[in-house]
Amino acid sequence: MANRQPGLLAWLHLMRIHHQVQKCETAHLAQYNLTLPQFDVLAQLYREQGITQQALADRLFVTKGNVCGLMDRMVEQDLVERRADPQDRRAYMLHLTPKGKQLIEKVLPTHGQVIVAQIEKLAPEKQKQLLDLLSELDRALEDKTA
């Protein structure tokens, strides 16, 4: 049967695991009154301030339209600010506010611990095997000739 192919089963397991880990992430972030998309924005801007909404959308794998609504809400919450792009009057550069920076610095370490706790349900040698296999698959998918 087609649905018993190892590749399909592996993909289904990955989706199920992703969903389970994401539930833990969501519960953790709710303690800080953050959604997962808001956390992703804060984390990206913490990594690099002054990017455009389009660059942020590309990093989050969403459309610029999705980012616009999210930015409106985050500006209202005083987590992010838009600054005019000196190179392009139609564009805005995104920056963390002091409140946004303080929040992401508080959330980031514990958020990483939430994810690690899920993966640590595997023995260390199994974690390494999983990392190696997923890294290999990631590289193969990036290969344009595959």
KARACOR-V563924 format. One record per pair of residues at least 24 apart in sequence whose ideal C-beta (glycine too) atoms are under 6 Angstrom apart, sorted by the first residue. I is the first residue (numbers start at 1). J is the second residue. D is the distance in Angstrom with one decimal. If there is no record, write none. Layout:
I;J;D / I;J;D
//
This chain:
21;118;4.9 / 24;114;5.5 / 24;118;6.0 / 28;114;4.6 / 32;107;5.4 / 37;70;5.7 / 42;100;5.8 / 42;104;4.1 / 45;94;5.8 / 45;96;4.9 / 46;104;4.7 / 49;95;5.0 / 50;93;4.6 / 51;94;5.9 / 52;91;5.1
//
